[in-house]
Amino acid sequence: MTSPSPYASTLDVLAGLLPPHLLQPRVGIVCGSGLSTLASSLRDVHEVPYSALDGFGKSTVEGHKSALAFGLIGPGEGIPVVAMLGRFHPYEGHKLSTVVYPIRILAKLGVRDLIITNASGGLNPNLAVGTIVVIQDHLALPNLTGPLNPLLGPQTSPDHPRFVPLSDAYSTKLRRLAFLAAHDLSFDDDALAEGVYAWVSGPTYETPAEGRFLRAAGADVVGMSTVPEVVVAKEEGMEVMVLSLVTNPVVIPDTYRSIKEEVKAELAGKPVELPVMPVVSHDDVLAVGRQKAEAMKQLVARIIEMIPHV
């Protein structure tokens, strides 16, 4: 006797709550910190709280809701879309299987194109706060060196490859549409950039040495999410794009203060300035997310309208 799919109960609940025209979304959106307002571009919205769905955790991070929003985008009959209003992170205590469970559900609902958004710290000094970075590659130390690769363990389906290539993880088709959409919306040329995303486990922000290391390794932005979702979406056969909003510069001073020299100067009777070391706060992240929410919403909606839906 074949055991029931671990996803069956979740899919059954959704089938009982959603009208037929929303039950097979074409596009999925993952909303990052402060970006849940992306769902306001949908019409005919039906929200399903995560608490109603087996396998879903609860997002505990401020700026994240805990619901799936189903709706339509675009003119005419519209394109059926599902948005994750809040994601799960390993640093919250969620198992990786929980972190990526919604992505597997989206795949089973029929999502073929996945747009993931996040808030990130800028490593590249040329990226101003507020820049939307279209991710072209990632650097994932937790994937390479520790037990945080979401594909560790038994495969969830015999149809999946055991070894998933990631050299093409970020869809060139969707990335191209991002820049075409920005042109259609008359965004400034510097509103969008391209770059490499570094995934770190969090929940601590990077030390200056860690930021310097990631920058030297070729990363342009850094964050605490996204890569597990990308890896599983790729395994599930989806086209994936990541839009990373730079909400703060990573604190990487050119030089360190020499406390030794400061003390020597003080003992010699010379005046000593004691500068305050800048720090990053989640409030800053949310504030920039709110400021750029409308631009992100317009961009994502226009990309979805431009995706060929056949």
C-alpha positions in Angstrom: 0.0 0.0 0.0 1.4 3.4 -1.0 1.8 5.8 1.9 0.0 9.2 1.5 2.0 12.1 0.3 3.2 14.4 3.1 1.8 17.3 1.2 -1.7 15.8 0.6 -3.4 17.3 3.7 -2.1 20.8 2.9 -3.3 20.6 -0.7 -6.6 19.2 0.4 -7.1 22.2 2.8 -6.3 24.6 0.0 -8.6 22.9 -2.4 -11.4 23.3 0.1 -10.8 27.0 0.7 -10.0 28.4 -2.7 -12.1 29.0 -5.8 -11.1 26.9 -8.8 -9.6 29.8 -10.7 -7.1 30.5 -8.0 -6.1 26.9 -7.1 -3.5 26.6 -9.9 -1.3 29.7 -9.6 1.2 30.2 -12.4 3.6 32.4 -10.5 4.8 32.4 -6.8 6.1 35.4 -4.9 8.1 35.2 -1.6 7.8 38.4 0.3 10.9 39.5 2.3 11.2 41.7 5.4 8.9 44.7 5.1 7.7 43.7 1.6 4.5 41.9 2.4 2.7 44.8 0.8 3.7 43.3 -2.6 0.4 41.3 -2.3 -1.6 44.5 -2.5 -1.1 44.4 -6.2 -3.3 41.3 -6.3 -7.1 41.4 -6.8 -9.7 38.9 -5.9 -7.5 38.1 -2.9 -8.0 35.0 -0.7 -5.7 34.7 2.3 -5.0 31.4 4.0 -3.2 31.6 7.3 -0.2 29.4 7.8 -1.8 28.1 11.0 -4.5 26.4 8.8 -1.9 24.4 6.8 -0.1 21.3 8.0 3.7 21.5 7.5 3.8 25.3 7.7 5.6 27.0 10.5 4.9 30.5 11.9 7.0 33.4 10.9 8.2 35.2 14.0 10.2 38.1 12.5 8.8 41.6 12.5 7.8 42.7 9.0 6.6 39.2 8.1 3.0 38.0 8.1 2.1 34.4 8.2 -0.3 33.7 5.3 -0.5 32.6 1.7 -2.3 35.2 -0.5 -3.9 33.9 -3.6 -5.1 36.4 -6.3 -4.9 37.7 -9.8 -2.5 40.1 -11.4 -2.8 41.8 -14.8 -5.6 43.0 -17.1 -8.5 40.9 -18.3 -8.9 37.6 -16.6 -5.6 38.1 -14.9 -2.8 35.7 -14.1 -3.3 33.5 -11.0 -0.6 34.2 -8.4 0.3 33.1 -4.9 2.3 35.2 -2.5 4.0 34.0 0.7 3.4 36.8 3.2 6.3 35.9 5.5 9.0 33.2 5.2 10.7 30.9 7.6 14.4 31.1 8.6 16.7 28.5 10.3 17.7 31.1 12.9 14.1 31.1 14.2 14.5 27.4 15.1 12.7 26.1 12.0 14.0 22.9 10.5 15.1 23.3 6.9 12.3 21.0 5.8 9.9 23.5 7.3 11.8 26.5 5.7 11.3 25.0 2.2 8.0 23.2 2.7 6.0 26.1 1.2 8.2 26.1 -1.9 7.4 22.4 -2.4 3.7 23.2 -2.0 3.9 26.0 -4.5 5.4 23.6 -7.0 2.7 21.0 -6.4 0.0 23.7 -7.0 1.6 24.3 -10.4 3.8 27.3 -9.9 6.4 27.4 -12.7 8.0 30.8 -12.1 9.1 31.9 -8.7 10.0 35.5 -7.7 11.8 35.7 -4.4 12.4 39.0 -2.6 14.5 39.8 0.4 16.1 42.6 2.3 19.9 42.6 2.2 23.0 44.4 3.5 25.2 46.0 0.9 28.8 44.7 0.7 29.6 46.4 -2.6 30.2 50.1 -1.8 28.8 51.0 -5.2 25.3 49.8 -4.3 23.3 52.6 -2.6 20.7 51.9 -0.1 17.4 51.4 -1.9 19.0 49.7 -4.9 17.1 46.6 -6.1 19.7 43.9 -7.0 18.7 41.3 -9.5 20.7 38.3 -8.2 22.8 36.4 -10.7 24.5 34.0 -8.4 25.0 33.1 -4.7 27.7 32.3 -2.2 26.2 30.0 0.5 28.7 29.2 3.2 26.1 27.2 5.2 25.5 25.1 2.1 29.2 24.3 1.6 30.4 23.8 5.1 27.6 22.8 7.5 24.4 20.8 7.8 22.2 23.6 6.3 21.8 22.4 2.7 18.1 21.8 2.3 18.7 18.7 0.1 20.6 16.7 2.7 18.9 13.5 3.6 16.5 11.3 1.7 15.0 12.7 -1.5 11.5 13.9 -1.3 10.7 12.4 -4.7 12.2 9.8 -7.0 11.6 12.2 -9.8 14.2 14.7 -8.4 17.9 14.5 -9.4 20.1 13.4 -6.5 22.7 16.0 -7.5 21.1 19.3 -8.4 23.2 21.7 -10.6 23.1 25.3 -9.5 25.2 27.0 -12.2 21.9 28.0 -13.8 19.9 28.6 -10.6 19.0 32.1 -11.5 16.8 32.3 -14.6 18.1 34.4 -17.3 14.6 34.6 -18.8 13.2 36.2 -15.7 16.2 38.4 -15.0 15.9 39.8 -18.5 12.2 40.6 -17.8 13.2 42.5 -14.7 15.2 45.0 -16.7 12.6 45.3 -19.4 10.0 45.9 -16.7 12.1 48.6 -15.1 12.4 50.3 -18.5 8.6 50.1 -19.1 8.1 51.7 -15.7 10.6 54.5 -16.4 12.8 53.6 -13.4 16.1 55.4 -13.2 19.0 53.4 -14.6 20.6 53.0 -11.2 17.4 51.7 -9.6 18.3 48.1 -10.6 21.7 46.4 -10.4 23.1 42.9 -10.8 25.1 41.1 -8.2 25.9 38.0 -6.1 24.0 37.2 -2.9 25.8 35.8 0.2 23.7 33.6 2.5 24.7 33.6 6.1 22.8 31.8 8.9 22.1 34.9 11.1 20.6 36.1 13.3 23.7 38.2 14.0 24.7 40.9 11.5 28.2 40.5 10.1 31.3 41.7 11.9 33.6 44.0 9.9 36.0 41.1 9.3 33.2 38.9 8.1 31.8 41.6 5.8 35.3 42.2 4.4 35.7 38.4 3.8 32.4 38.1 2.0 33.2 41.2 -0.2 36.6 39.8 -1.0 34.9 36.5 -2.0 32.9 38.3 -4.6 29.5 38.9 -2.9 27.7 42.2 -3.4 24.9 41.8 -0.9 24.3 39.5 2.2 21.3 38.2 3.9 19.9 35.4 6.1 17.3 33.8 3.8 16.5 32.9 0.2 19.2 30.3 -0.8 17.3 27.3 0.7 14.2 28.4 -1.2 16.2 28.8 -4.4 17.8 25.4 -4.1 14.5 23.6 -3.6 12.7 25.6 -6.3 15.5 24.5 -8.7 15.1 20.9 -7.6 11.4 21.2 -8.2 12.0 22.4 -11.7 10.9 26.0 -11.3 12.4 29.1 -13.0 13.7 31.4 -10.2 14.5 35.0 -9.8 15.6 36.9 -6.7 15.2 40.6 -6.2 17.3 41.8 -3.3 16.6 45.2 -1.8 19.6 46.9 -0.2 18.4 48.2 3.1 21.7 49.1 4.8 25.4 49.1 4.1 27.3 46.4 5.9 29.7 48.1 8.4 33.2 47.6 7.0 35.5 50.3 8.1 38.7 50.9 6.1 40.8 50.6 9.2 40.3 49.6 12.8 40.7 52.1 15.7 43.9 51.5 17.6 42.9 51.5 21.3 46.6 51.2 22.1 47.4 54.4 20.3 44.4 56.2 21.8 45.5 55.3 25.3 49.0 56.4 24.6 47.7 59.8 23.3 45.5 60.2 26.3 48.4 59.5 28.7 50.4 62.1 26.9 47.7 64.6 27.5 46.4 64.9 24.0 42.7 65.2 23.3 41.2 61.9 22.0 38.0 61.6 20.0 36.0 58.5 20.8 33.8 57.9 17.7 30.7 55.8 17.9 30.8 52.6 15.9 27.9 52.4 13.5 25.5 49.5 13.8 22.7 48.0 11.8 19.2 47.6 13.2 16.1 45.7 11.9 14.1 48.9 12.2 16.3 50.4 9.6 15.7 47.4 7.3 11.9 47.7 7.7 12.0 51.4 7.1 13.8 51.1 3.8 11.4 48.2 2.9 8.5 50.5 3.4 10.1 53.3 1.4 10.7 51.0 -1.6 7.6 48.9 -1.3 5.7 50.7 -4.1 8.6 50.4 -6.5 9.0 46.7 -5.7 5.3 46.1 -6.1 5.2 47.8 -9.5 8.3 45.9 -10.7 7.1 42.5 -9.6 3.6 43.0 -11.1 5.0 44.2 -14.4 7.4 41.2 -14.5 4.5 38.8 -13.9 2.5 40.5 -16.7 5.4 40.0 -19.1 6.0 36.3 -18.4 4.8 34.2 -21.3 1.8 32.3 -19.9 0.9 29.4 -22.2 
